[in-house]
Amino acid sequence: MKVSYNKSKDKIDAYNLAKKVVNKKYLSKWNIDCDVNCDGEKHKISAHGKGFDMEIKFLHDYCHTELKLSFLLRAFQGKFEGIIKEELEKHI
């Protein structure tokens, strides 16, 4: 999924804004228990939890988000992707 930058001027700015949002504390408000890793060199944020893996790569003028869900959660993929896109558009 592609999310264009609204508030950010480049990938470094977008990455720094997103890592303030995509963190364990923020995700816990939806009762999501996961590990979040930020890689500043590759401008990438990844989250891994029970039944899902998510990776956000920050490119020149947009970020690319990939969400992999377990079989039981796949029925909700569109809903989850919509929430992720909405949150990223709000902040980056």
Backbone as JSON Lines, residues from 0, in Angstrom:
{"i":0,"aa":"M","n":[0.85,-1.16,0.0],"ca":[0.0,0.0,0.0],"c":[0.9,1.23,0.0]}
{"i":1,"aa":"K","n":[0.56,2.19,-0.81],"ca":[1.34,3.41,-0.96],"c":[0.63,4.56,-0.23]}
{"i":2,"aa":"V","n":[1.4,5.3,0.58],"ca":[0.86,6.46,1.28],"c":[1.77,7.65,0.97]}
{"i":3,"aa":"S","n":[1.2,8.65,0.32],"ca":[1.98,9.85,-0.03],"c":[2.16,10.73,1.2]}
{"i":4,"aa":"Y","n":[3.24,11.49,1.2],"ca":[3.52,12.39,2.31],"c":[2.65,13.64,2.19]}
{"i":5,"aa":"N","n":[1.99,14.0,3.27],"ca":[1.18,15.22,3.31],"c":[1.87,16.33,4.08]}
{"i":6,"aa":"K","n":[2.48,15.97,5.21],"ca":[3.1,16.96,6.08],"c":[4.62,16.92,6.02]}
{"i":7,"aa":"S","n":[5.17,15.9,5.42],"ca":[6.62,15.7,5.4],"c":[7.22,16.18,4.09]}
{"i":8,"aa":"K","n":[8.44,16.7,4.19],"ca":[9.1,17.17,2.97],"c":[9.94,16.1,2.3]}
{"i":9,"aa":"D","n":[10.33,15.05,3.07],"ca":[11.13,13.97,2.5],"c":[11.03,12.73,3.37]}
{"i":10,"aa":"K","n":[11.74,11.67,2.97],"ca":[11.63,10.4,3.68],"c":[12.18,10.46,5.1]}
{"i":11,"aa":"I","n":[13.19,11.28,5.32],"ca":[13.77,11.39,6.67],"c":[12.77,12.04,7.62]}
{"i":12,"aa":"D","n":[12.15,13.1,7.16],"ca":[11.13,13.8,7.95],"c":[9.94,12.87,8.22]}
{"i":13,"aa":"A","n":[9.48,12.18,7.2],"ca":[8.34,11.27,7.35],"c":[8.67,10.14,8.31]}
{"i":14,"aa":"Y","n":[9.86,9.57,8.19],"ca":[10.3,8.49,9.08],"c":[10.3,8.98,10.53]}
{"i":15,"aa":"N","n":[10.87,10.15,10.78],"ca":[10.94,10.68,12.14],"c":[9.55,10.96,12.72]}
{"i":16,"aa":"L","n":[8.64,11.46,11.9],"ca":[7.27,11.68,12.37],"c":[6.55,10.36,12.63]}
{"i":17,"aa":"A","n":[6.73,9.39,11.75],"ca":[6.03,8.11,11.87],"c":[6.51,7.31,13.07]}
{"i":18,"aa":"K","n":[7.8,7.38,13.38],"ca":[8.28,6.56,14.5],"c":[7.76,7.08,15.84]}
{"i":19,"aa":"K","n":[7.26,8.32,15.87],"ca":[6.61,8.83,17.07],"c":[5.22,8.22,17.23]}
{"i":20,"aa":"V","n":[4.64,7.79,16.12],"ca":[3.28,7.24,16.13],"c":[3.29,5.72,16.16]}
{"i":21,"aa":"V","n":[4.09,5.11,15.31],"ca":[4.12,3.66,15.21],"c":[5.08,3.14,16.27]}
{"i":22,"aa":"N","n":[4.55,2.99,17.47],"ca":[5.34,2.46,18.57],"c":[4.45,1.59,19.45]}
{"i":23,"aa":"K","n":[5.05,0.87,20.35],"ca":[4.32,-0.09,21.18],"c":[3.23,0.59,22.0]}
{"i":24,"aa":"K","n":[3.53,1.76,22.55],"ca":[2.55,2.47,23.38],"c":[1.34,2.89,22.55]}
{"i":25,"aa":"Y","n":[1.59,3.43,21.37],"ca":[0.5,3.88,20.5],"c":[-0.36,2.7,20.05]}
{"i":26,"aa":"L","n":[0.28,1.61,19.65],"ca":[-0.46,0.44,19.17],"c":[-1.23,-0.25,20.3]}
{"i":27,"aa":"S","n":[-0.81,-0.08,21.54],"ca":[-1.49,-0.72,22.65],"c":[-2.89,-0.16,22.87]}
{"i":28,"aa":"K","n":[-3.18,1.04,22.35],"ca":[-4.53,1.58,22.51],"c":[-5.56,0.75,21.75]}
{"i":29,"aa":"W","n":[-5.1,-0.07,20.79],"ca":[-5.98,-1.0,20.09],"c":[-5.77,-2.43,20.6]}
{"i":30,"aa":"N","n":[-5.16,-2.55,21.78],"ca":[-4.88,-3.86,22.39],"c":[-4.04,-4.75,21.47]}
{"i":31,"aa":"I","n":[-3.06,-4.13,20.8],"ca":[-2.15,-4.87,19.94],"c":[-0.83,-5.03,20.68]}
{"i":32,"aa":"D","n":[-0.5,-6.26,21.01],"ca":[0.77,-6.55,21.66],"c":[1.77,-6.93,20.58]}
{"i":33,"aa":"C","n":[2.81,-6.13,20.44],"ca":[3.76,-6.39,19.36],"c":[5.13,-5.8,19.69]}
{"i":34,"aa":"D","n":[6.09,-6.2,18.92],"ca":[7.43,-5.63,18.97],"c":[7.56,-4.69,17.79]}
{"i":35,"aa":"V","n":[8.07,-3.49,18.04],"ca":[8.26,-2.49,16.99],"c":[9.75,-2.19,16.88]}
{"i":36,"aa":"N","n":[10.27,-2.25,15.67],"ca":[11.67,-1.97,15.41],"c":[11.8,-0.84,14.41]}
{"i":37,"aa":"C","n":[12.63,0.13,14.73],"ca":[12.89,1.26,13.83],"c":[14.33,1.17,13.34]}
{"i":38,"aa":"D","n":[14.51,1.22,12.04],"ca":[15.83,1.17,11.43],"c":[16.08,2.5,10.72]}
{"i":39,"aa":"G","n":[16.81,3.38,11.38],"ca":[17.07,4.71,10.84],"c":[17.92,4.73,9.59]}
{"i":40,"aa":"E","n":[18.82,3.76,9.46],"ca":[19.68,3.71,8.28],"c":[18.89,3.36,7.03]}
{"i":41,"aa":"K","n":[17.94,2.44,7.17],"ca":[17.14,2.0,6.02],"c":[15.81,2.75,5.94]}
{"i":42,"aa":"H","n":[15.55,3.63,6.9],"ca":[14.28,4.36,6.97],"c":[13.11,3.39,6.88]}
{"i":43,"aa":"K","n":[13.07,2.47,7.85],"ca":[12.09,1.4,7.85],"c":[11.59,1.16,9.28]}
{"i":44,"aa":"I","n":[10.29,0.95,9.41],"ca":[9.69,0.59,10.69],"c":[8.99,-0.75,10.49]}
{"i":45,"aa":"S","n":[9.24,-1.68,11.4],"ca":[8.56,-2.97,11.31],"c":[7.92,-3.29,12.65]}
{"i":46,"aa":"A","n":[6.79,-3.97,12.58],"ca":[6.07,-4.4,13.78],"c":[5.7,-5.86,13.6]}
{"i":47,"aa":"H","n":[5.89,-6.64,14.66],"ca":[5.6,-8.07,14.61],"c":[4.81,-8.42,15.86]}
{"i":48,"aa":"G","n":[3.7,-9.09,15.65],"ca":[2.87,-9.52,16.77],"c":[2.2,-10.83,16.45]}
{"i":49,"aa":"K","n":[1.35,-11.27,17.34],"ca":[0.65,-12.54,17.15],"c":[-0.29,-12.42,15.96]}
{"i":50,"aa":"G","n":[0.04,-13.11,14.89],"ca":[-0.82,-13.14,13.73],"c":[-0.57,-12.08,12.67]}
{"i":51,"aa":"F","n":[0.45,-11.24,12.88],"ca":[0.7,-10.23,11.85],"c":[2.16,-9.79,11.82]}
{"i":52,"aa":"D","n":[2.54,-9.29,10.65],"ca":[3.83,-8.64,10.42],"c":[3.54,-7.41,9.57]}
{"i":53,"aa":"M","n":[4.11,-6.29,9.94],"ca":[3.92,-5.06,9.18],"c":[5.28,-4.42,8.95]}
{"i":54,"aa":"E","n":[5.46,-3.88,7.75],"ca":[6.7,-3.17,7.44],"c":[6.35,-1.88,6.69]}
{"i":55,"aa":"I","n":[6.93,-0.79,7.13],"ca":[6.73,0.5,6.49],"c":[8.1,0.97,6.0]}
{"i":56,"aa":"K","n":[8.25,1.13,4.69],"ca":[9.49,1.61,4.1],"c":[9.26,3.02,3.6]}
{"i":57,"aa":"F","n":[10.13,3.93,3.97],"ca":[10.01,5.32,3.58],"c":[10.88,5.58,2.36]}
{"i":58,"aa":"L","n":[10.24,5.96,1.27],"ca":[10.92,6.21,0.0],"c":[10.94,7.71,-0.26]}
{"i":59,"aa":"H","n":[11.39,8.12,-1.42],"ca":[11.61,9.54,-1.73],"c":[10.4,10.42,-1.44]}
{"i":60,"aa":"D","n":[9.22,10.08,-1.99],"ca":[8.05,10.95,-1.79],"c":[6.81,10.22,-1.3]}
{"i":61,"aa":"Y","n":[6.96,8.98,-0.84],"ca":[5.85,8.23,-0.26],"c":[6.42,7.09,0.59]}
{"i":62,"aa":"C","n":[5.55,6.47,1.37],"ca":[5.97,5.28,2.1],"c":[5.18,4.09,1.57]}
{"i":63,"aa":"H","n":[5.81,2.94,1.62],"ca":[5.19,1.7,1.17],"c":[4.97,0.84,2.41]}
{"i":64,"aa":"T","n":[3.73,0.43,2.61],"ca":[3.37,-0.38,3.77],"c":[2.96,-1.77,3.32]}
{"i":65,"aa":"E","n":[3.52,-2.76,3.98],"ca":[3.16,-4.14,3.68],"c":[2.66,-4.79,4.97]}
{"i":66,"aa":"L","n":[1.49,-5.41,4.89],"ca":[0.87,-6.05,6.04],"c":[0.61,-7.51,5.71]}
{"i":67,"aa":"K","n":[1.15,-8.39,6.53],"ca":[0.92,-9.83,6.37],"c":[0.16,-10.32,7.59]}
{"i":68,"aa":"L","n":[-0.98,-10.95,7.34],"ca":[-1.84,-11.42,8.43],"c":[-1.95,-12.93,8.42]}
{"i":69,"aa":"S","n":[-2.2,-13.49,9.6],"ca":[-2.44,-14.93,9.71],"c":[-3.76,-15.27,9.03]}
{"i":70,"aa":"F","n":[-3.98,-16.52,8.81],"ca":[-5.19,-16.98,8.13],"c":[-6.45,-16.46,8.82]}
{"i":71,"aa":"L","n":[-6.48,-16.48,10.13],"ca":[-7.68,-16.07,10.86],"c":[-7.94,-14.56,10.76]}
{"i":72,"aa":"L","n":[-6.91,-13.78,10.55],"ca":[-7.07,-12.32,10.48],"c":[-7.24,-11.79,9.05]}
{"i":73,"aa":"R","n":[-6.99,-12.61,8.06],"ca":[-7.02,-12.14,6.66],"c":[-8.36,-11.52,6.26]}
{"i":74,"aa":"A","n":[-9.45,-11.96,6.87],"ca":[-10.76,-11.4,6.53],"c":[-10.83,-9.91,6.87]}
{"i":75,"aa":"F","n":[-9.96,-9.46,7.76],"ca":[-9.95,-8.06,8.19],"c":[-8.85,-7.24,7.54]}
{"i":76,"aa":"Q","n":[-8.15,-7.79,6.56],"ca":[-7.01,-7.11,5.94],"c":[-7.38,-5.72,5.43]}
{"i":77,"aa":"G","n":[-8.47,-5.59,4.7],"ca":[-8.88,-4.3,4.15],"c":[-9.14,-3.27,5.24]}
{"i":78,"aa":"K","n":[-9.79,-3.69,6.31],"ca":[-10.08,-2.79,7.42],"c":[-8.78,-2.33,8.09]}
{"i":79,"aa":"F","n":[-7.87,-3.26,8.36],"ca":[-6.6,-2.91,8.99],"c":[-5.79,-1.98,8.1]}
{"i":80,"aa":"E","n":[-5.73,-2.27,6.8],"ca":[-4.98,-1.42,5.89],"c":[-5.58,-0.02,5.82]}
{"i":81,"aa":"G","n":[-6.9,0.08,5.88],"ca":[-7.55,1.38,5.89],"c":[-7.19,2.2,7.11]}
{"i":82,"aa":"I","n":[-7.16,1.55,8.27],"ca":[-6.79,2.23,9.52],"c":[-5.34,2.69,9.47]}
{"i":83,"aa":"I","n":[-4.45,1.82,9.0],"ca":[-3.03,2.16,8.91],"c":[-2.84,3.34,7.98]}
{"i":84,"aa":"K","n":[-3.47,3.29,6.81],"ca":[-3.34,4.38,5.84],"c":[-3.86,5.7,6.42]}
{"i":85,"aa":"E","n":[-5.0,5.65,7.07],"ca":[-5.58,6.85,7.67],"c":[-4.67,7.45,8.72]}
{"i":86,"aa":"E","n":[-4.1,6.62,9.57],"ca":[-3.21,7.11,10.63],"c":[-1.93,7.69,10.04]}
{"i":87,"aa":"L","n":[-1.36,7.04,9.05],"ca":[-0.14,7.56,8.43],"c":[-0.42,8.88,7.72]}
{"i":88,"aa":"E","n":[-1.52,8.96,6.99],"ca":[-1.85,10.21,6.29],"c":[-2.06,11.35,7.27]}
{"i":89,"aa":"K","n":[-2.57,11.06,8.44],"ca":[-2.79,12.07,9.46],"c":[-1.48,12.65,10.0]}
{"i":90,"aa":"H","n":[-0.45,11.81,10.07],"ca":[0.79,12.21,10.74],"c":[1.95,12.52,9.82]}
{"i":91,"aa":"I","n":[1.99,11.92,8.63],"ca":[3.14,12.18,7.76],"c":[2.71,12.91,6.5]}
